[in-house]
Amino acid sequence: MPTHTISPAQPLTLAALATLLADGRPVQLGDDAKAQIATCHAYLHRRLTHEDKPIYGINTGFGSLYNVSIAPEQRAQLQVNLMMSHACGTGAEVPQPLVRLMLFLKAQSLSYGHSGVQTATAERLVAMYNRELLPVVYEQGSLGASGDLAPLAHLCLPLLGLGEVNYQGYRLSAADAMSLFSWEPLALQAKEGLALLNGTQFMLAYAVDGVLRAQRLADAADVIGALSTEAFGGCTDPFNANLHRIRPHAGQVLVARRLSELLAGSELQTQPRHAVQDPYSFRCQPQVHGASRDALAYVAQVVETECNSVTDNPNIFPDEDLILSGGNFHGQPLALALDHLAIAVAELGSISERRTYQLISGQRGLPTYLVAEPGLNSGLMIPQYTAASIVSQTKQLCTPASVDSIVSSNGQEDHVSMGANAATKSRRVLDNVEQVLGIELMTAVQALAFRRPGRTSQELERVVAAFQQEVKFVGQDRVLYPDLHKAAAFVRKFDWQ
């Protein structure tokens, strides 16, 4: 398997990240990254040797303690104290694939040579990534400004032989896990703890994973919506290119074209129409799905920029002979984007549930609740209830986190992004909408059975056949929750392109 090289000269794309996450290939620091890290580290320590001007977090305290001077012999302990004191995470554990992504993204950010760390520190993060030695990190504790302090403290504690890790299915103390590889704890030098803890890699890991999942969900929504259109007896006129030529939002045009292609060659489209117009949830798919796609394009641009950014503080510029204290750790760009992602994905679920409702309502020749003997059988009555419940919860989760703030650090950190909360709730929205689309898919395939012997398009028949391998036709009532779970898993794993 080829190795991915972390290089400041090679911009990191979401497509490259998707490949990296899919095949699990190892990573390494490029020679140019090592050189830039080493140059920055050497410059910092020359400065510290020749002058004692206050430099935030290097020879001063942190946060509101910025005006407390730290003696040279205490600077290394300052960084260790920072790591230990900030490991205050609570709540659920961060999923292990996201922890692994956090390790990679932290190494990527350090590779640009503006953080002052030792090369060995960045290389240890890469080694942990490759060995899948994954620190135990908790979801709660970050305000999304000053970086993701608490989560990143848990991520980096194992560099010191502290904290816990997950390794090959076991939860171990970091010290015990390191002994498996004969690794010694790192001796942090000036600035290193701050470089490790300042940064947006917790939010960013959720954002990378979220935007990749959301793009898949957008593809799934188009295919499932096309199936529902066929099952409902809807027509393709609303997807005609002429309509979208005169309102040419990029996402709208793309979805209209995709729906037309998905329905091309369908026998069902040659049958007499049931109505002059279809309900909005069918007719307006290009406008609704398309708007979500346009929103996701914005989110992807923000996320990709952040992947190629330095987000700690202060930042070091050896070529300019500058050490600057700023605010690149502030998560507002990601907070807004993650809120936008959640809303965009939620709308895919909202319109999906409405199509499910229409399909079970006994319209256009379909039996009520899509079962042959309604009354004796409830058929697919309750899956729609479940979808409605999930959609309602999802709306509540879409209350923006990014408009919230709370003062911390004795007023020094007086505006924060709450991007970490935006990150964790956006993941719940993605989980919810996967299930809602799975319920629509199950409903559409069930409804399509009542249109036989008519056939839909070749591409949609392929989807139906694959889904029916997982979820069988509901001829009479049975316990349905395993089918709902299988439907969500199908949405998550199927190749919708």
N, C-alpha and C positions, 0 to 999 in steps of 0.2 A: 504494500500500500504506500503511495507517495506521501511524503511529509510536507505539511504546510509550514512555510517559513514566515515568521513574524518579521516584517521589514517596514521601517518607516517610509521607504521609497515606494512601497506597493500598497496603494489604498485598499482597505478592507471593504468588500462589498457584501451585501446581504446574500447574494447568490453564492459567494464563496463560503460564507458562514453556513448557509443551508447545506452545502456539500459537506463541510467539515462536521456538522452535527449529525448528518445522515450516515456517514460512513465511519466516523470515529477515528479518522486518521491522526497520527501523532503530529505534534507541532515542535518547532525549534525556533530559537532566536537566531535571526540572520546576523551575519558578521557586521553589517552596518548598524543594526540595533545594538549589538554589544559595544561597538565603538562609541556610539553616541551616548549610551548609558555611562560608560567608563569616563568619557570626556567630561560629562556633566558632574559626575561624582568627584573627579579630581579637581575640577574648578571650584566646587563648593568648599572642599576641604582646604584648598589654598586660601580662599577668602576668609575662612574661619581662623586660619593660622595667622593671617596678617592684619586682621582688624577685628574689633569687638563691637561694631555697630549692631544694634538690636535687629535681629531678623526673626520674624514671627515664627514660633513653633520650633525654632532651631536653637536659639539661645534665649528664648522667652517661654513663658507658660502659654497655655492654650485658651481660646475663647476669651472670656472676660478677664482671664489672668494674663493677657498679652503684655501687661506692663511689669510682670515679675521677671527679673533677670535670672538666667540659669548659668551657673559656673561651668567652665569647660569640662571639668571632671565629672559633671553630673548629666551631661547632654545625652550620653547613651542610655542612662537609666531613665531619663525623661521620656525617651521613645518607648521603652519597655513599659513604663507606667501608663503611658497613653494607651497602648494596646490592651493592657489588662483592665484598666478602669472603664474603657469604652465597650467592653464585651458585655452588654446588658440586654441582649435580645430575648424576646419572649414569644409566645404563641407557637404556631405550628412550625415544623421544620420546613425549610425551603427544599423543594424537590431536588433530588441529587443531580439530574441533568442540568438544572439551572445553576447549581453550585459549581459544577464543572465549567459551565459557560462563564461564570463570574471569574474563575481562575484565569481563563484565557483572556477575557476582556481586561482584567487588571494588568496582566503581562503586556498586552497590546498597548495600553495607555502608558506604561513605564518605558516602552521601547523607543519613544520619541526623544528621550534624553533631556527632559525638562524637569525631572523629579528628584534628582540627587541621590538615587539609590545605588547600592552596589550591584554589579552585574550578577553576582551570586544570588541576590535576592530575587531578581526577575527569573533567573534560571531555576530556582527552587519552585516557584509558582508553576513554571512550565513542566517541571518533573512531576509535581503533584497532579497536574492535568493528565499527563501521559500515563501515569501509574493508576489513575482513577482513585487517588487517595483524597477523599472528598470531605472537607471540614463540615461539621455540624453547624449550620447557620439557621437562625430563626427569622420568621417573617416580620415580626414587630420590633420597632425600636428606632427606625430611621424617620427623621423629619424631612428628608429629601433636600437638605441644604447643609453646608459644611461637609457635603458628601453623605454617603450612606454609612455613617460612623459605626453604629452598632453591628449591622450585618457584616461590614468589612472587617471589623475587629474579630468577629468569630471566624471569618474566612482566613485571616492571617495569623491568628494565635498559634496554629500548628508550626509556623516558621520558627517559633520560640520553644517548641516542644510542649506547648500548653493547649488546652481545649480538647475537643474530641473530633474524631473523624469516622466516616463510614468507609470500609474497605472490604470488598469482596463479600458483602452481605453481613459483615460484622461491624459492631460499633466499638471502637477502641479509643483509649486515651491516645492523644497525639504522640506522646513520648514512646509508647509501646509500638505504635505504627511506624514511627521513624526508625526504630531499632531494626525493623525488618529489612531496611535498606541500608543500614549502617550510616544513617544521616545524623549529623550533629545539629543541635539547635543553632540558628543563625545569631550572630552577635550584631544587633542593630547598631548602626551609626547615626550620626546627626541627620535629622530630617526624615529618616526612613519610616518610622512609625506613622508620621503624618502623611507621607506619600502613599502609604498603604491604606490608611483609613479615609483620607479625603478622596472622593471620587464618586462616580455615579454608577458603579458596576452592578450594584443590586438592582436598581431601577432598569438599567440598560439590559441586563440579562432577561428580565421579564419582558422588556420591550422587544428585543430581538425575537425571542420565542413567540411573543404575542403577534407580532406583525407577520411572521411566517405562517403561523396557524390561521390568522385572519385571512390571509391571501388564499389559503386552501379553502377556507369556509366560503369565501366569495365565489370561488369556482364551483364548490358543491351547491351553493344556493341557486346558481343559474341552472345547473343540471336538474336538481330536484324541483325547482320551479317549472321547468319545461315539462317534466313528467306530470306534475300536478295539472298543468294547462291541458295536456292531452287527456288525463283522466277526467277532468271536469267538462271536457267538450269545448274548451276555449279555442279561439282562433288566433292566427298569426298576424292579422292586420296591424295590431299595435306595435309590432316589431319591424314593420316596413322601414327601410332605410330612409325613405323620403321624410318621414316624420322626424327623424333624429337629425337629419341634415339641417333642419331649420331651428333646432335647439341643440347645438353640437357640443354639449358637455362630454368630455372624453369618456368617462365611465358609462354614461348613458348610451353613447354610440357603440361602445364595445359590447355591452350587455345585449343590446338589441341585435347586433350582428350575431352574437353567440347563440342567442335563443333561436334566431332564424335558422342558423346552421344546425342546431340540435334537432329542430323539428322538420328539417328538410327530408322529403321522401316518406313522410308518415302517411299511411293509409287513412288514419283517423281524421286527418285534415281535409280529406276529400268528402267526408260525410256531411249531411245537411247540418247547418248551424242551429244551435238551440236558442240563441238569443242574438240580438243586434250588437250588444256590448257585454263584455265580461266585467265582473267586479274589479275594483282597483287593485286588489292583491294579485290578480293575474295580469290585468291590462297595464299596470304601471310598474312592472318589474324593471324595465330599463331605467326608469327614473329613480326608483328606490335603490335597487341593487347598484346602479351606476353611481349614485351619490355616495354610497358607502365605499365603493371602489376609489372614487376621487379622494375621499377622506383618508383612506388607507395609503394612497400614494403620497399624501402629505406626511403621514406618520412614518412611512418608510424612508423618506428623505431626511427627516429629523434623526431617525435612529441610525441611519448609515453615517451621517455627519458625526454623531456622538461616538460611534465606533472608531472613528479616526481622530479622536480628540484627546487632549490632556486635561484631566479634570481634578487634579489635586491643587494644593496651595501651600506655600508660595511656589511660583514657577521660576525656574532657573534658565537663563539665557547666556551660556558661556560666550558665544560669539559677540554679543552686545555688552558683555560684562555687567549683566543686570540680574538682580533677584527681585522679583515683583510679587507683592501680596495682592491678590485679587479675589475674584469670586467664581472661577470656572467650575467649582464644585456644586454650584447652585443648580438644582434639578428642574427649574421651571420649564426649559424646553421639552424635557421628557414628560413632566407632569401634564402639561397641556396636550401633548401628543398622545399620552396614554389615556387621558380622559376622552379624547377624540376617537381613539381606537375603540374604546368600550362602547361609545354611542353608535359608531358606525356598525359594529358587529351586532349590537342589540337590535338595530333596525332590521338586519337580516333575519333575526329571530322573530321580531314582531310581525312582519309581513308573512313569514312562513306560517306562524300559528293561524293567521287569518285564512290562508289557503286550506290548511287542515280543517278548520271549522266549516268552510264552504263545502269541502268534499264529503263530510259526514252528514250534511244537512238534508239529504234526501232530494236533492235537486237534479235536474237534467237527466232523468232516467236512472239515477243511482239510488240504491236502497238506503234508507235511513240507517246511519251508523255502519254502512258498508257490510252488512251481514244479511244472509238470506232470510232469516226469520227474526226480524226485530221484535222485541217484546219478550219472547222466550230468551233471546240472546241480546246482550247489550253491545256486542261487536266492538267497534272502535270509539264508543262513546267516551270512555274515561281517559284514553291517551290524550285526547284534546284538552280535557280538564288539566292533566299534568302539564301539557305545553303551556296552557294559559297561566297556570301557577308559576311556572318557571319564567315566562315572559314578564309577569308582574314583578317578580323578585329582581329580574335583570334591570327593569326600569329603575328600581330603587338603588341598585348598585351603580347606576349611571349618574347619580348626583356627583357633580365634579369635585374631586379632591383638590384640584389646583387653585380653586378660589378660596381655600382655607389657609390659615396661617396661625401660628402661635409663637409667642416670644419665648426664647430660651437663652441660656448662658448670660443671665443677669442683664438682658437687654442688648448684648453685643450682637446676638443672632436674632434680629428683631423681625425678619421676614423669611419664612421658609416655604418650600414648594409643596410639601406633602406628596411629592411624587412617588414615594414608596407605597403609600396607601393607594394611589392611582394604579400602581403596578399590580399589587396583589388583588385588587378588586377587578381589574381588567381580565386577569386570569380566570376568575370565577365567571365573568361574563362569557368568555370563550367556552368554558366547560358547559355552561347553560345552553348556549346557542347550538353547540354540537348536538346536544340532546334534543332540542326543539326541531332542528333540521332532520334528525333521525326519525322523529315521530312523523313529520311530514312525509318523509320518504316511505315509511311503512304504510302510511295512509294512502299515498298516491299509488303505490304498487298494488295495494288491496283494491283500490277503486278501478285501476286499469284492468283488473281481471274481469270486471263486469262490462268492459268494452269489447271483450273477445267475441268473435275471432279477429276483429280488427287489430292491426299491428301499428305500433308507433315506429319511429325511425330506427335505423339499424343501430345507431349509437345509443339511443335510449333503451332499446331492447337489450343491449349488452349490459347496461347498468341493472336493469330489472333481473336478468338472469343471474348476475353476480349476487345481488341482494337476496334473491330467493334461495340461494345456497345457505344463507345465514338465518333468514326469517321466513317461515312458511306462511302460506295463506291461512287466514283465520276463518274456517268454515263454520265453527261454532265456538262458544265461549271457552276460553282456557286461561290459565294464569299468564298474564301478559308481561310482567315486569322483566323477565329474562329477554324477551323480544325487544323491549325498549332499550335495554342496555346493549344488546347486540347491534341495534340500529345506530346508536351513538358511536359505537366502536367502528362501525362500517363507515360512517361519515368521517371519522378521524383518520382512517387508514387507506381508504379507497383512492385510486389515482383518478382525480376528477378532470384532468386536462384532456 
